[in-house]
Amino acid sequence: MRFFLLITMAGLVACKPKPPVRQPVPVSDDSTFLTGTFYVVRHAERYEGRDSSLTPAGYERAGCLYRLLKDSALNKIYVTPYRRSRETADSLRVALSLDTAVYKPDTTGESVIYTLTRHDDWGKHIVIVAHANTMLPIVKALGGKAPVDSIRENEFDRVFVVRKVRGGTKVKMLRY
């Protein structure tokens, strides 16, 4: 009897199916996740104050930004909750009828990545209006390396064009 039970138990253990092995799912060739062209700019010149508006020079620079990017096939603009950020983007937003998304500025760039993902904006042409202390972290969070180490408080004329494809990321700096 014992022998019979032992054989039965061995048979049951041997017949137990193996757990399924998970196979990696390849990303399809048309995947746009974590890709896109991003224009990271600093807000234009502003008056002093926590949530101040642009100066006349700032409005002029916002117009220059419009002239620089108007033919770039833009899909959306990302701004921070501050007036200076929104006003810098207004020329582009109004003239090109673009939607905006608001992200919380941080010194890691993670908020932009989170907001891009939440809004399903990967694979698009996006303007990101940032601040002096957030521009470079945003470029880094997008997988790029900026050609400069810092942005001075009096520098408002830089645009980092971050082209992110599945094979890598390229960064080009423009001045306007």
Order of alpha helices (4+ residues) and beta strands (2+ residues): alpha-beta-alpha-beta-alpha-beta-alpha-beta-alpha-beta-beta
